[in-house]
Amino acid sequence: MEQFNWSEIIGHKNKINQIREMIKAKNFPNAVIFSGVAGIGKRKIAEIAAAALLCENDDADNLPCGECNSCRSLIAGTHPDYYTVEPDRSKANPMIKIDQIRSLQKEVLVMPILSDKRMVLIDDAECMNNVSQNCLLKTIEEPQGLSKFILITSNRSRLLLTLQSRCMIINFERLTEENIKSGLINRGTENAEKIAIISNGSLGQAIGLAENDGLQIREDSLKFLENLSKLNNEEIFQTGQQLSTQPKDIFRDWTINIQKFLRDLLIVDTEIENNYYYNHDLKKRLQKLRDKLNLKNIFEMMNQTTEIQRRLNSNANLELLIESFFIRLRQAAKIK
């Protein structure tokens, strides 16, 4: 674990104060769920909370201290009372397996060695199937009194209601554009303001956009929509061929951008505030595009985009998928 300090966290001031007060009052729950979209800092907050709960310092206002044996062991990654469970993210379908939960059950039966309790972090907890969740539920329902659990999830709806009912739930909101802009500037990222606008409230997503040329992908996909009705088959096939030579995730990002543009087109004629847009910096261009499309066009194009996102999970030929999607999208844009 890296050096930890509450001041490192971007945003979430009220939730962090709540967590710190529970730790200070020594009434942190035996099991808690940190819920919110990916990339907003939930894992980092969980790690610092775990460090504070394990810290040997008696100064309740200064936890974690970063200097005691417990804190130094955490920083070095050798703390015997700190246990993490997470899926194998190299897999196409990451899962937390039942064997991982069974190993966890054995761990929590062991008396703490360095601290007065054991801390268990389960990241991407939604990657547990029902069998694994029920196995974990038994452990939470029969606490040994010396272990505390933090479950981190970006999709709480996939957790069993019985499991959720045994945990305190803390929901973390999306970060503001200013939060994300500040975080990107601190990293030395160019175009921080523009990237913050399209990050969907997630610093992790913003960093990914910066590292993977997300602004250019957004521009390319919008230009494609703007010119869609004029494109002939040869131009569509040429674009499909170019995209198919790149990683599949590039085209996946295209479809996500198209979906967001279409959603923005539904509200661009209204007085809705900027924070309801995915791309409020492009409202003038979106308004011109909206003038070319009726609601039938937009809804059918949204249907086609949802369908191609589903089909991208198959092993179908990528070039053929892209070409057929573009042709159907062009047809949808011409419905009267």
C-alpha positions in Angstrom: 0.0 0.0 0.0 1.2 3.5 -0.8 1.6 6.2 1.8 -1.8 7.2 2.9 -3.4 10.4 4.1 -7.0 11.7 4.1 -5.9 14.9 2.4 -4.9 12.8 -0.7 -8.6 12.1 -1.4 -10.3 14.3 -4.1 -13.9 15.2 -3.1 -16.3 13.3 -0.8 -15.6 15.6 2.1 -18.9 14.8 3.9 -18.6 11.1 3.6 -14.9 11.2 4.7 -15.9 13.2 7.8 -18.6 10.6 8.5 -16.1 7.7 8.3 -13.5 9.5 10.4 -16.1 10.3 13.1 -17.1 6.6 13.3 -13.5 5.6 13.6 -12.8 8.2 16.2 -15.9 7.2 18.2 -14.9 3.5 17.8 -18.3 2.6 16.3 -17.2 1.7 12.8 -19.5 -1.1 11.6 -18.4 -4.7 11.4 -19.4 -4.7 7.7 -19.8 -1.7 5.4 -20.4 -1.3 1.7 -18.7 1.5 -0.2 -20.9 2.0 -3.3 -20.5 4.3 -6.3 -19.3 4.5 -9.9 -15.9 3.2 -10.8 -12.9 5.5 -10.5 -14.1 8.0 -7.8 -11.7 6.9 -5.1 -13.7 4.3 -3.1 -10.7 1.9 -2.9 -8.4 4.6 -1.7 -10.8 5.7 1.0 -11.3 2.1 2.1 -7.5 1.6 2.4 -7.0 4.7 4.5 -10.0 3.8 6.7 -8.5 0.3 7.2 -5.2 1.9 8.1 -6.9 4.2 10.6 -8.7 1.3 12.2 -5.5 -0.7 12.5 -3.3 2.2 13.6 -1.7 2.0 17.1 -1.7 5.7 17.7 -3.9 6.9 20.6 -4.6 10.3 19.0 -8.0 9.7 17.6 -7.8 13.0 15.6 -4.7 11.9 13.8 -5.5 8.4 12.3 -3.8 6.9 10.5 -0.5 8.3 11.9 1.7 6.8 9.2 4.5 6.2 11.7 3.5 3.3 14.0 4.4 -0.3 13.4 1.0 -1.0 11.9 1.1 1.9 9.5 4.7 1.1 8.4 3.7 -2.5 7.8 0.7 -1.4 5.7 2.9 0.9 3.6 5.4 -2.0 3.1 2.6 -4.3 2.2 3.4 -6.8 5.0 0.7 -6.2 7.6 -0.4 -9.6 8.9 -3.9 -8.3 9.9 -4.8 -6.7 6.6 -6.5 -9.0 4.0 -7.8 -8.2 0.5 -10.0 -10.1 -1.9 -10.4 -9.1 -5.5 -11.1 -10.7 -8.9 -8.5 -11.6 -11.5 -9.0 -8.6 -13.7 -6.9 -10.1 -16.5 -9.9 -12.4 -17.3 -12.6 -11.5 -19.8 -15.2 -12.1 -17.1 -13.5 -11.3 -13.7 -14.9 -13.3 -10.8 -14.3 -13.6 -7.0 -14.4 -17.3 -6.7 -15.8 -19.4 -3.8 -12.3 -20.6 -2.9 -11.3 -17.0 -2.3 -14.1 -16.6 0.2 -13.4 -19.9 1.9 -9.8 -18.8 2.3 -11.0 -15.6 3.8 -13.2 -17.5 6.3 -10.1 -19.3 7.5 -8.1 -16.0 7.8 -10.7 -14.2 10.0 -10.6 -17.1 12.5 -6.9 -16.3 13.2 -6.2 -14.0 16.1 -4.8 -10.6 15.1 -1.0 -10.4 15.3 0.0 -6.8 15.1 -3.2 -4.9 15.8 -6.3 -5.4 17.9 -8.4 -6.4 15.0 -8.3 -7.7 11.4 -9.4 -5.7 8.3 -10.8 -7.3 5.2 -11.3 -5.4 2.0 -13.3 -7.0 -0.8 -12.8 -4.9 -4.0 -15.3 -5.2 -6.9 -17.5 -7.1 -4.6 -20.2 -7.4 -7.3 -17.9 -10.0 -9.0 -19.0 -12.5 -6.4 -21.6 -14.9 -7.6 -24.6 -15.8 -5.4 -22.8 -18.9 -4.0 -19.8 -16.7 -3.0 -22.0 -14.0 -1.6 -23.9 -16.5 0.6 -20.7 -17.9 1.8 -19.5 -14.5 2.8 -22.9 -13.7 4.4 -22.4 -16.6 6.9 -19.1 -15.0 8.0 -20.6 -11.6 8.4 -23.6 -12.9 10.3 -21.4 -14.8 12.7 -18.7 -12.2 13.5 -15.7 -13.3 15.6 -15.6 -9.7 17.0 -12.1 -9.1 15.8 -12.6 -8.6 12.1 -14.2 -5.8 10.1 -15.2 -5.9 6.4 -15.3 -3.2 3.8 -17.0 -4.2 0.5 -16.3 -2.0 -2.4 -18.7 -2.0 -5.4 -19.4 -0.1 -8.6 -22.7 -2.1 -9.1 -24.5 -2.6 -5.8 -27.6 -4.0 -7.5 -25.6 -7.2 -8.2 -25.2 -7.8 -4.4 -27.8 -9.9 -2.7 -30.3 -8.0 -0.7 -29.6 -10.3 2.3 -25.9 -9.3 2.1 -26.7 -5.6 1.8 -29.0 -5.8 4.8 -26.2 -7.0 7.0 -23.9 -4.0 6.0 -24.0 -0.3 6.5 -24.1 1.3 3.1 -22.2 4.4 2.2 -22.9 5.8 -1.2 -20.3 8.0 -2.8 -21.4 10.5 -5.4 -19.7 11.2 -8.7 -17.0 13.8 -8.6 -17.6 17.4 -9.8 -15.9 18.6 -13.0 -13.8 20.9 -10.8 -12.7 18.0 -8.6 -11.6 16.0 -11.7 -10.0 19.0 -13.4 -7.9 19.6 -10.3 -6.9 16.0 -10.1 -5.8 15.9 -13.7 -3.9 19.2 -13.4 -2.0 17.7 -10.4 -1.0 14.8 -12.7 0.2 17.2 -15.4 -2.5 16.2 -17.8 -3.1 18.4 -20.9 -6.7 19.5 -21.8 -7.8 18.8 -18.2 -10.9 21.0 -18.4 -12.2 19.3 -21.6 -11.5 15.8 -20.3 -13.2 16.6 -17.0 -16.4 17.4 -18.9 -16.7 14.0 -20.5 -15.4 11.9 -17.5 -18.9 11.1 -16.2 -17.8 12.1 -12.7 -15.0 9.6 -12.5 -11.4 10.6 -12.1 -10.4 7.0 -13.1 -12.3 7.4 -16.3 -10.8 10.8 -16.9 -7.3 9.4 -16.5 -8.1 6.6 -18.9 -9.4 9.2 -21.5 -6.3 11.2 -21.1 -4.0 8.2 -21.6 -6.0 6.7 -24.5 -6.7 9.8 -26.6 -10.3 10.0 -25.5 -10.8 13.6 -26.8 -9.8 12.6 -30.3 -12.1 9.5 -30.2 -15.0 11.8 -29.1 -14.3 14.2 -31.9 -14.0 11.5 -34.5 -17.3 9.9 -33.4 -19.2 13.2 -33.4 -17.9 14.1 -36.9 -19.1 10.7 -38.1 -22.6 11.4 -36.7 -22.6 14.9 -38.3 -21.8 13.5 -41.7 -23.7 10.2 -41.4 -26.5 11.0 -43.8 -24.0 12.0 -46.5 -21.7 8.9 -46.3 -21.9 6.4 -49.1 -21.2 2.7 -48.6 -17.6 3.0 -49.7 -16.9 5.6 -47.1 -18.7 3.6 -44.4 -16.7 0.4 -45.3 -13.4 2.5 -45.3 -14.2 3.8 -41.8 -15.1 0.4 -40.6 -11.9 -1.1 -42.0 -9.8 1.6 -40.3 -11.5 1.0 -36.9 -11.3 -2.8 -37.1 -7.5 -2.6 -37.3 -7.4 -1.0 -33.8 -8.2 -2.6 -30.5 -11.8 -3.4 -29.9 -12.0 -1.0 -27.0 -11.4 1.9 -29.4 -14.6 1.1 -31.2 -16.4 0.4 -27.9 -15.5 3.9 -26.9 -16.9 5.1 -30.2 -20.2 3.5 -29.4 -20.3 4.9 -25.9 -19.6 8.4 -27.3 -22.4 8.0 -29.9 -24.8 6.9 -27.2 -23.9 9.9 -25.1 -24.4 12.3 -28.1 -27.8 10.8 -28.8 -28.8 11.2 -25.2 -27.7 14.8 -25.3 -29.7 15.4 -28.5 -32.9 14.6 -26.5 -32.4 17.5 -24.2 -30.5 20.0 -26.3 -33.7 21.9 -27.2 -34.6 22.4 -23.5 -33.4 24.8 -20.8 -31.8 21.9 -18.8 -28.6 22.9 -16.9 -25.2 21.9 -18.2 -24.6 19.3 -15.5 -27.3 17.1 -17.1 -25.3 16.9 -20.4 -22.5 14.4 -21.2 -21.0 17.0 -23.6 -22.2 20.4 -22.7 -19.2 22.0 -24.3 -20.5 20.8 -27.7 -24.0 22.2 -27.4 -23.8 24.3 -30.5 -22.8 21.4 -32.7 -25.3 19.2 -31.1 -28.1 21.7 -31.8 -27.2 21.7 -35.5 -27.2 17.9 -35.5 -30.6 17.9 -33.7 -32.1 20.0 -36.4 -31.4 17.1 -38.9 -33.0 14.4 -36.8 -36.5 13.7 -35.4 -37.2 11.7 -32.2 -37.8 8.5 -34.2 -34.4 8.9 -35.7 -32.8 9.4 -32.3 -34.5 6.6 -30.5 -33.9 4.1 -33.3 -30.2 5.1 -33.4 -30.1 4.6 -29.6 -31.6 1.1 -30.1 -29.0 0.2 -32.7 -26.2 1.5 -30.5 -27.4 -0.6 -27.5 -27.5 -3.6 -29.8 -24.0 -3.2 -31.1 -22.6 -2.8 -27.6 -24.2 -6.2 -26.7 -22.8 -7.8 -29.9 -19.3 -6.6 -29.2 -19.1 -9.2 -26.4 -19.4 -11.9 -29.0 -16.6 -13.4 -31.1 -18.1 -12.0 -34.4 -15.8 -10.4 -37.0 -15.2 -6.9 -35.8 -15.0 -5.3 -39.3 -18.3 -6.8 -40.3 -19.9 -5.7 -37.0 -18.8 -2.1 -37.5 -19.9 -1.9 -41.1 -23.3 -3.4 -40.4 -23.8 -1.1 -37.4 -22.9 2.0 -39.4 -25.3 1.0 -42.2 -28.1 0.4 -39.8 -27.3 3.7 -38.0 -27.5 5.6 -41.3 -30.9 3.9 -42.1 -32.1 4.9 -38.6 -31.1 8.5 -39.2 -33.3 8.6 -42.4 -36.6 7.3 -40.8 -39.4 9.8 -41.5 
